[in-house]
Every structure is written in structure tokens, then in C-alpha cells.
Amino acid sequence: MPTETKPPTPVQIVDRYFESTGRKPFRFQRDAWRAYQNGHSGLVHSATGTGKTLAVWIGPLLKWIRENPDRSQWNPKHPPPLKVLWVTPLRALAGDTENSLRQPLDALEIPWRLESRTGDSKASVKARQLKRLPTAMITTPESLSLMLTHEKLLSQLSGLEAVVVDEWHELLGTKRGVQTELALARLRRLNPLLRTWGVSATLGNLDQALESLVGLNPPTESQIVRGYTKKKLKLESVIPKRVDRFPWSGHIGTKMVPQVAELIESVNSTLVFANTRSQTEIWYQQILQQRPEWAGQIAIHHGSLDTSVRRWVEDGLRNGSLRAVVCTSSLDLGVDFTAVDLVVQIGSPKGAARLLQRAGRSGHQPDAISRLAFVPTNAIELIELAAAQDAIKAGHLEARPMLNQPLDVLAQHAITVAIGGGFESRELLDEIRTTVAYQTVTDQEWQWVLDFVVRGGNSLTAYPDFHCVKIVDGRYQLTDRRMITNHRMNIGTIVSDAAMQVKFQKGKTLGTAEESFLSKLNAGDRFLFAGRLVSMLRIRDNVAYVKLAKGKPDTVPRWMGGRMPLSTELSAALREKISEAAEGKLIGREMKSLRGLLELQQRWSSIPKSDELLIEKIKTRDGYQIFVFPFEGRLVHEGLAALLAYRISRFKATSFSMACNDHGFVLQSPHDIDIATAISRGVLRTKDLIDDILQCMNSTEMAKRQFRQIARVAGLIQPGYPGQRKTASHLQASSNLFFDVFTQYDPENLLLVQSRREVLDFQLEANRMRSALQRISDSRIVIEMPERVTPLAFPLLVDKLRERVSSETLADRIARMQAELEQAASA
């Protein structure tokens, strides 16, 4: 009798799938699958392109195969109910994620229905999903919160088996991350045995990341599954043929286009990362001018472009029809472009983790080498790259600081739950306290939030429009249809300057630009947008109509949020590299290329060691200059400059103007300042830091700007409906009115308190300023009085000139200054 062959086990089925793709499962992937089978939650941490997605996704598939061994019962026409929610930080990633998840589903013939639900999904798909959710659904934090407002979905969500949060490091420490924490807590309330898994790369504080993901005292065991954290990496610098000894911000910039074009030409596919959307527009045009024959083979990609444009670019990368794409962080995450051979980084990435993340977009396979070429926009950025490489080798990746109980997000969530079936006060309070973000929220603070959503708090009781939630038999509910619609249309925590659509005259949409930029243009003004030169025709109904133009641009759009601060970890590594240079150690190509610059800095002044603070006093024709070099990053330096100017002016009547960069700041005064005496009188002390910051900065105006975002998230102001968005000036006037009313009649309003705290934490980095001052207090102060502007001081002096010299004259003025200094240096 013939022997019966045993059917393959679920693990063997999965192994055969991997074999069919030419791979074998990694140990960390199997570890994740076992943990999932045991009912655990966890965080998979592995380098970009090493198989994190399959480490999490195969677990639920294996479990289902084990529970349904009879394949004859598998019927794709009757897919199982909702099993897995996959949360992605960017809706642009949903399509790529869906393709990645569908491959093993189709290969294994598992009869699950897999769909996406994001802001880009069709209305008909969303309507169908409200009746029956698919077996697995890809969504965003905003769309997940929106689902929680539909009471009829709660029974399906209660049967949910697992939530996977992709790219958790991108959400961690943001209000979107807090929004996700609250949504996860709600889902765990619906199903206490819910498995919660996260996928992350390039993250320093893994334990905190896991705790935020699974919540406090989770009912199931949780663990960190570590994969390949050190992927093969090749970093190279595109070093200018001649390194100026007197560099300035942007002075190299597009001069390096020929070398970048050669790099692009040497491979099949390249991603060119710039730090701002404005830079992508400029670099795209410059590369195209360098290689006109590449028209149609290179493209541009950033978050303000229309969805259809972005999808065309992503498809071109995927199918290999595009030679290069100039992009921002819009292509940092998750999109699986195995075809990319090279990443080019324009300018400092400002953090080791970001550099690693971007490098991983090339060689997006476990055994492939990730290759990144770094193009400095000024010579001193080469030190930042050298520092970043040291940080990566040492494993010193940036931690994501946690947000502590933003009440605007909590108020929004309370309204969300009130719409989605309602809640009892104590029950929801216990639920939100299971999140890391709100673990310490007090009964009084919670009562304030409830009072705010029910009657608008103390100041808005007389206005029915702010009486959102009703209390019925002790249960908080929202049933007003207009308010429900308003809330659903504006759910989320992403707040930006009011955007305006940019369209061709015949109707094709190019994308969006900020109203504050477009409103200043006149008819006929030419600007770069979506990789084209266009001229303004008119603005009507909050839409900017344009046509193609010829010639040169009059301007380039400026989007808010373009400045990235230098990370704390990279600042420390930068100081170490400079300290090595002070001892004559120039390690690596980058540092050796700066030999002439550093030797001149040492000859005319000094190079600070890691336990020193360098201050240079120089008299120029514009006044007395005090250059200070803490190497702590631009945001910290802005605060320190204002603080020192304020403290000095308290004992010496004078006025200051200032400029900052990532390496230091300059104070210019018409009077000679005895900086040594000023230091002895405590201008660098940490005592009274917060009070002095609030005195020296225009903290009221900064708080008003921050309050505008908080008011939008909390629901005080509504941006309007699609196609009927309110103008930026309207929103600003509304939020300023609330700010002034609260300040006068309700000064203890917790949203006001939050706005002031966020100014200190985010705009001024007060805690980092305090740490910097404490470090400085333990350092030796080195005061130098060079006869001329030094290489380190020169870029700051140029930034001072930008304020009052046109761009055409600025270049000529800088060239003359450089020539004079070079002549003195060579004498």
C-alpha cells in the first residue's frame, strides 16, 4: 500500500513561500512569529530593508492557517471578519504596504480580504467598509480615530486580533503618536487580549517605544524582537575640488550639481534627498539644466504635490523608468523601492538616525549594501557627516522624546468617543491612564477636559456652539449631526499653515502651497513648483491659477517647518570631532579635506575642545561682534542669543542684533561689551532661566502661534469643509480672539498653559538650553580677540549680512570679503 504523505505544517507552508522568492526566514522573523502565536505583543526593531514587514505580517497568517487546516473550506467569496489593522504614518504608503502584504496572501492562497482606508480612499469603498470591514485593513492614525466615531463598527473592532503600527519611530513623541496611543487604548478596551505590534528602525529609546505602543500594564506579555540593526553601509562624501577656508551657508550648494549628475549617471536609479521642499524644487531644475536630455527620466516628490503626481513618481521608481527622483522626507519611509542603487543627501541630515534611515532606501534588501553620497552645502557640514558616521558606528542613535499629556489631543479624543457610542467619565479616565502619555493626568485635569467639551469651559459657557457633548444618565454623548460632521471632517493633529491649491488654468491640479506665500505674489510673478516654472494668473475661491512660464523664477515657494534642528546626539558627536581637530587629529576624508580651514582657525583664534566654550570678539565696520560657539543646534542658539542679549542689556544699556546657525551665534552691538565681566556677572547661569527666556523672547506672540495649532486640534476653530476652507487670516483672527479672551477672563485655562509649555519645549527647546548652560558652566571659557573674522565666524557674519543686503549684492560683497581674508591668510 502506498504510504500517505503528511500535509505540510503551517511553518513548512511559509518556508516554501520564502523559498519560492529565493529567501529563507531570518531568526528574528521566526522569533516574532512564535511570540505572536503565544499571544504576545511586541516591537520589531531592525534596519531598513531587512524584512520587518514579514516579521510581523506572517504571524497572523500562520495562526489562521493553524486554526483552519482544511483548505477545502477556504472560500475567498466569504472572507473572515476583521483580524488585523495595519496603521501606517503616511497615507502615501498605504498602496505600497498593501502590495507588500498582498504578495504572501496571494502566494499562500489565503482567502482574506485586504483593503486600505485612508483619506485617499474612494467614498464608495469607505461606505462599503462601514457595513463590513475587510479581514485586514491598512489605515492611518486619523482614519483609525475616524472609525472610532462609528458606533456600528465597534462590534467588528471588538473581534480584532492584532494592530500593527508601522514606522512607530516616526509617530513616537508626536501628537499623532499620542493620538495613536489613545486609539490603541480604546481598541484594547474593546478586546483586552488584543495583540499590539510595532515596526521600527533607527531608534534609540526602544524600551520607551515599546511601553508607549502596548500601554501600561498590558494584559499580554510584550517584548522587543531585534533584527539586523547594523546593515552593510557605504557612506561617501562628494568633496569640493577646492574647500574654501571661509565657507558660508549655501555657498557650495548647486555648484556641486555636475558631480551629483555624474553620480546619477553611474547607476540605474537614485534618490536625491533635500531637507526642504524649496530645495527639491531648486535642485530638480539645476539637475535638469545640467542634463536636459534627462527630461522625463527624473522627477520631483514632496508632500505638497498632488496625490496623482506623487503616485506617478512612485510607480516610475518601482518599474525602473525613472533615473532619479529629487525628494524630501516624503520618501523616507516604508515605500519598498528595491531598484534604488544610490541615495544622495544634500546638506546635513541633522541626525545620525535620519542619515541611516535615508541610506537604507538604497540596497533595500537584507544582504545588499546601502550606499549614500553626502553633498555638503557648506564646508563645515563635512564635520557633521564625520560626526554622524562616528555616532552610527558607536550605535548612538537619537531617542524620541515623549510628549506629556497634550490636552488638546485628549479633548479631541473625548469627543471622538462621545460620538462613537459615548462614555462614562471614570471608565474613560481609567482607559486613558493606561497610555504613557496620560498616565499622570489628574482628576482635576480630566474634569477640566470634560467641562471644556460639554460647555466650552469657564469662558464659553454662554455660547451654544461650544456645547458639544451632552450628559444623558451619566453618559457623555454627542448626537448633534452638524457637530458630528464638523468633528469628522477635521479629526487629526496635523496642523500647518493654511494651504491653497495650485492649478493650471484648464484645471489640472499641481499640488498645494501655503497661503502666506501665494497671497504675496502678483499676477505674472514666476515661481518654481512641482518641478516646473509657472507664473501666477490669479487667485479665486482659495485656488491659485497658474500657467507655464519661460525665463528665470522670481521666487521659490517657502513652506513652514523646513528647518530641522541638529539632534542632541549629533551635537555631542560634532563637539568630539572638533575636539579631535583641536588636538591635531584629522580622521577620515572629510576632516582631512578641512585641514586648511582648521589650521587657519587655530592660527587666528583657537579650536575648542569638548570641555571648552569658544568666544570670539571682533571689531568690524558694522560694530562690535561677539561670536559664541556652543555647537548645540540652531534652535538652542536662537534662545541662547536672545537670553545673553537680554541679560547683558540689564547692566549695560545697548542694543543687539543677532544671527544663528547650528554651530554658534553672533551678537552685534554698537558698543564694546566686556564679555568676561558679563560672564562673571552670570549671563550664562541656569538660575531664573525660564523667567528670563519669557522676558527676552516675544513669548506672547509665540504662544499665540502655538495656541492656533492647539485650538484647531481641540476643536475651538474649524478650518472648514473641503472646497470651502477658511483663509489663514480668518483662522488667525479666530484663534487670537480666543487667546485674548482666555488670557483676560480665564488665565488658568489649561489650553493656554499648554501653549506656553509647548513654546518652551518645542520652539525654544528650554530643557536643552538648560542642559547646554549646565555643560558650559563646567567648561573652560576661552575668549579670543582675533584681528579678523575667522573661518568659524565667517558663516555667521554672512547670515547677519543677509538681513539687509539683496541676494545679488550679497554674493559680490561676500566675494570681496573672502578675497580680503584669503589675502590676509596667505600673507
C-alpha positions, 0 to 999 in steps of 0.5 A, a space after each residue: 500500500 502506498 504510504 500517505 504523505 503528511 500535509 505540510 505544517 503551517 511553518 513548512 507552508 511559509 518556508 516554501 513561500 520564502 523559498 519560492 522568492 529565493 529567501 529563507 526566514 531570518 531568526 528574528 522573523 521566526 522569533 516574532 512569529 512564535 511570540 505572536 502565536 503565544 499571544 504576545 505583543 511586541 516591537 520589531 526593531 531592525 534596519 531598513 530593508 531587512 524584512 520587518 514587514 514579514 516579521 510581523 505580517 506572517 504571524 497572523 497568517 500562520 495562526 489562521 492557517 493553524 486554526 483552519 487546516 482544511 483548505 477545502 473550506 477556504 472560500 475567498 467569496 466569504 472572507 473572515 471578519 476583521 483580524 488585523 489593522 495595519 496603521 501606517 504614518 503616511 497615507 502615501 504608503 498605504 498602496 505600497 504596504 498593501 502590495 507588500 502584504 498582498 504578495 504572501 496572501 496571494 502566494 499562500 492562497 489565503 482567502 482574506 480580504 485586504 483593503 486600505 482606508 485612508 483619506 485617499 480612499 474612494 467614498 464608495 469603498 469607505 461606505 462599503 467598509 462601514 457595513 463590513 470591514 475587510 479581514 485586514 485593513 491598512 489605515 492611518 492614525 486619523 482614519 483609525 480615530 475616524 472609525 472610532 466615531 462609528 458606533 456600528 463598527 465597534 462590534 467588528 473592532 471588538 473581534 480584532 486580533 492584532 494592530 500593527 503600527 508601522 514606522 512607530 519611530 516616526 509617530 513616537 513623541 508626536 501628537 499623532 503618536 499620542 493620538 495613536 496611543 489613545 486609539 490603541 487604548 480604546 481598541 484594547 478596551 474593546 478586546 483586552 487580549 488584543 495583540 499590539 505590534 510595532 515596526 521600527 528602525 533607527 531608534 534609540 529609546 526602544 524600551 520607551 517605544 515599546 511601553 508607549 505602543 502596548 500601554 501600561 500594564 498590558 494584559 499580554 506579555 510584550 517584548 522587543 524582537 531585534 533584527 539586523 540593526 547594523 546593515 552593510 553601509 557605504 557612506 561617501 562624501 562628494 568633496 569640493 575640488 577646492 574647500 574654501 577656508 571661509 565657507 558660508 551657508 549655501 555657498 557650495 550648494 548647486 555648484 556641486 550639481 555636475 558631480 551629483 549628475 555624474 553620480 546619477 549617471 553611474 547607476 540605474 536609479 537614485 534618490 536625491 534627498 533635500 531637507 526642504 521642499 524649496 530645495 527639491 524644487 531648486 535642485 530638480 531644475 539645476 539637475 535638469 539644466 545640467 542634463 536636459 536630455 534627462 527630461 522625463 527620466 527624473 522627477 520631483 516628490 514632496 508632500 505638497 504635490 498632488 496625490 496623482 503626481 506623487 503616485 506617478 513618481 512612485 510607480 516610475 521608481 518601482 518599474 525602473 523608468 525613472 533615473 532619479 527622483 529629487 525628494 524630501 522626507 516624503 520618501 523616507 519611509 516604508 515605500 519598498 523601492 528595491 531598484 534604488 542603487 544610490 541615495 544622495 543627501 544634500 546638506 546635513 541630515 541633522 541626525 545620525 538616525 535620519 542619515 541611516 534611515 535615508 541610506 537604507 532606501 538604497 540596497 533595500 534588501 537584507 544582504 545588499 549594501 546601502 550606499 549614500 553620497 553626502 553633498 555638503 552645502 557648506 564646508 563645515 557640514 563635512 564635520 557633521 557627516 564625520 560626526 554622524 558616521 562616528 555616532 552610527 558606528 558607536 550605535 548612538 542613535 537619537 531617542 524620541 522624546 515623549 510628549 506629556 499629556 497634550 490636552 488638546 489631543 485628549 479633548 479631541 479624543 473625548 469627543 471622538 468617543 462621545 460620538 462613537 457610542 459615548 462614555 462614562 467619565 471614570 471608565 474613560 479616565 481609567 482607559 486613558 491612564 493606561 497610555 504613557 502619555 496620560 498616565 499622570 493626568 489628574 482628576 482635576 485635569 480630566 474634569 477640566 477636559 470634560 467641562 471644556 467639551 460639554 460647555 466650552 469651559 469657564 469662558 464659553 459657557 454662554 455660547 451654544 456652539 461650544 456645547 458639544 457633548 451632552 450628559 444623558 444618565 451619566 453618559 457623555 454623548 454627542 448626537 448633534 449631526 452638524 457637530 458630528 460632521 464638523 468633528 469628522 471632517 477635521 479629526 487629526 493633529 496635523 496642523 500647518 499653515 493654511 494651504 491653497 491649491 495650485 492649478 493650471 488654468 484648464 484645471 489640472 491640479 499641481 499640488 498645494 502651497 501655503 497661503 502666506 506665500 501665494 497671497 504675496 505674489 502678483 499676477 505674472 510673478 514666476 515661481 518654481 513648483 512641482 518641478 516646473 516654472 509657472 507664473 501666477 494668473 490669479 487667485 479665486 475661491 482659495 485656488 491659485 491659477 497658474 500657467 507655464 512660464 519661460 525665463 528665470 523664477 522670481 521666487 521659490 515657494 517657502 513652506 513652514 517647518 523646513 528647518 530641522 534642528 541638529 539632534 542632541 546626539 549629533 551635537 555631542 558627536 560634532 563637539 568630539 570631532 572638533 575636539 579631535 581637530 583641536 588636538 591635531 587629529 584629522 580622521 577620515 576624508 572629510 576632516 582631512 579635506 578641512 585641514 586648511 580651514 582648521 589650521 587657519 582657525 587655530 592660527 587666528 583664534 583657537 579650536 575648542 575642545 569638548 570641555 571648552 566654550 569658544 568666544 570670539 570678539 571682533 571689531 568690524 565696520 558694522 560694530 562690535 561682534 561677539 561670536 559664541 560657539 556652543 555647537 548645540 543646534 540652531 534652535 538652542 542658539 536662537 534662545 541662547 542669543 536672545 537670553 545673553 542679549 537680554 541679560 547683558 542689556 540689564 547692566 549695560 544699556 545697548 542694543 543687539 542684533 543677532 544671527 544663528 546657525 547650528 554651530 554658534 551665534 553672533 551678537 552685534 552691538 554698537 558698543 564694546 561689551 566686556 564679555 568676561 565681566 558679563 560672564 562673571 556677572 552670570 549671563 550664562 547661569 541656569 538660575 531664573 532661566 525660564 523667567 528670563 527666556 519669557 522676558 527676552 523672547 516675544 513669548 506672547 506672540 509665540 504662544 499665540 502661534 502655538 495656541 492656533 495649532 492647539 485650538 484647531 486640534 481641540 476643536 475651538 476653530 474649524 478650518 472648514 469643509 473641503 472646497 470651502 476652507 477658511 483663509 489663514 487670516 480668518 483662522 488667525 483672527 479666530 484663534 487670537 480672539 480666543 487667546 485674548 479672551 482666555 488670557 483676560 477672563 480665564 488665565 488658568 485655562 489649561 489650553 493656554 498653559 499648554 501653549 506656553 509649555 509647548 513654546 518652551 519645549 518645542 520652539 525654544 527647546 528650554 530643557 536643552 538650553 538648560 542642559 547646554 548652560 549646565 555643560 558650559 558652566 563646567 567648561 573652560 571659557 576661552 575668549 579670543 580677540 582675533 584681528 579678523 573674522 575667522 573661518 568659524 565666524 565667517 558663516 555667521 557674519 554672512 547670515 547677519 549680512 543677509 538681513 539687509 543686503 539683496 541676494 545679488 549684492 550679497 554674493 559680490 560683497 561676500 566675494 570681496 570679503 573672502 578675497 580680503 581674508 584669503 589675502 590676509 591668510 596667505 600673507 
